[in-house]
Amino acid sequence: MKRSLKFSLASANTDKLIALDKLSQEYKRTVNYFLKRLFQKKGLSEEFLKSYNSTLSYRYKQCAKRQAIKLFKCWCRNKKKGEKPKLRNLSLILDYRFLELQKSTNSNSFDYWVKIATLNKGKPILIPIKSYDYIQQYFKNWQLLKGGRLLKKEGSWFLELTFQKETPAKKEKGKVIAVDIGIKKLLVTSENKEYGKDIESLMDKIQRKQQKSKAFERALKERDYYINRIVKMLNWNKLKTIVLENIKNIKQNTKKEKRLGKLFRSKFQRWTYSQLLRRIKLTAEATGVHLQPVNPAHTSQTCSQCGAVHKLNRKKEIFLCRNCGYTTDADYNASKNILISYLAQQPMVAGSIKAFNGTFVH
């Protein structure tokens, strides 16, 4: 399995930043010209590459060619009418010939130095970077792949490095729980445990900020850190399987959408189901936990006690069964239904599912 992590290059001096900007602009121009040729079906032969007029070295041209081919293939898979392939952001995917990470020998200053080849042949620049506590586990326990990616975002340069290690085997024993992803609580499990009750206040905070401002970006980062921290709180060591709804985007979930007012829907435009699901997937992979999606149909309308389905069973955050009178938190009830749906598909337990406490040990 692989993980990519970003490091700020904010410690670079003005001359080095200028060198990076000149390199990236010429690299971007070259990649886009190569994309134009691929679009025109002209090809990128070695003869063309050697004759192409650029301040980039021949090796840099080769690197730009690989990135252009990769971008073109991606565009072919996802192309939209009237759209041509183009490298829009400053992003340079470089191999070990152009980028090298070196450990700092002075423990009182920076942790690492990154050496980057620029347009000035034979005179690479050295930029200091700082590590942080979270990243140390990757340097100690993972393999750092050679090369990396240079990218410029909102006027600042970053270095993206990739770490790799063997994927743990999937667990054979442990608990099976289901998770309901809510709109006022991040996660509610079939064990009736709630996680992430502060998500709404974070959405309020983002809503108050001016879009694209520094404060707005800080609020988005705070939301992402919060999601990561909440996912870690699940008892991954004791879990074998996590079952969750197979929905693409919670904002497109019509049943939940109708329960929200206009202001609330506007606020939750910044709710990122994809970010939460990605963090769950990555953590499951790293801990050997199975991730099992199920059909989300009627999980919020079905009574987990008697099985009755009614569209009025759920009222906001409360579930009240119109058939048997069972009442509980609506997200907890939904999580139990998600687990029941999964267990019903398992040969050993199908047909024998009754009311339970939300935990299944296998």
Steps between C-alpha positions, in 0.01 A plus 500: 500500500609857434450834672585845362588782739565869435783714639513878481789665315428834667857517636646551151655843442391737222761389245405134541130579467572691180695198369204274581258734325713518185538122494130434557383748235725347233410147611126584486537658155682190377248253642211693344673510162556125522132456589406706194707270278343190654154650444595561136630142477849617406686295760808570713791320334855515634604702195231758574596509866866573420411775253231665714610855587496540877724612784419165663770235487441190290431301817246757615332472160476124553337561837255748346422246227408231757276741688333616176427140396355424843279811490388420145394147595306639796334757272403224253324311779313802635484747212212746478356653186701801382774451760860450393774335709696755701724524805326779689683505832870527569579138572829331410529123542875444527714187537822452699711676234341836579396473863677350802425513871797528734505462877623810682816456709413795723231392746450857621381632165299325230421130481562447127626670188353443156735536202323607180650526151398825329552668160851592612671177397742355755389742773209346695337692783473378857183582696463418871180333619366424845338176602232461766414239761235321293738447207776336703317166498526497120873571494554226761260227388436563130719499190548842340469473122749695291386814324187696580269776388551876514178699507399859550174566679364844584838657442696258719732217396472148641687173464291183487679177592367145478558232763437129452474185709342158477123496543395308815304179449126528552388391845332164546356569845348797675183703532272593213333838541303730275537874470241758401644825365284781626453870432515619862727226632784371288461135596253292698580130542277199546644484854321830569821701516500852357805674355544852367227703664691824432476470123205741481684772692794460261262542206367816667856629531574437131170665403598820680832535317546683172553243228863462380628712789783374722255457787274295273788271401602459865143402588499238222828355633354494851203303364733250329714456815182447700377229262837322519501513879144369529564204269802400711272480806332183369637190676684375191707241692190298593316534170486248220240664274334840467176512305375831359258635245609501138411859413705725274428833665298574808390834354336307214316268739145622437350357818744689717487807276128544556546510877729804473398862476641731232751660738612161628547368146708805414717447806559134417634578156832483687417157647733253330368146498784406265763624749344298783463187287859532373633521856295194603630305197864591565478409869323172421775411252776581749341294780384198297131573558249396233283781361163378379251729320128412492194638322374802698135457395251563787758481780361822650134393468523141624450401862801296615278323757195385302606567141206726416569762231327837497618834363373678812686275744784750509453859610827696492734334752235279662376163377152393616355183350133538407454124523660390830573832672878446519679833536871588493753728333430492127864456398548216749193326360636545146838355598330188639307462176824528303646218708185289464514548123860375495437204731202394289741444211724270706410128461572410863268761651237570235150410614587511869535875557305641792526810715856537623729752667671607179815287528584182315816305580633262239 
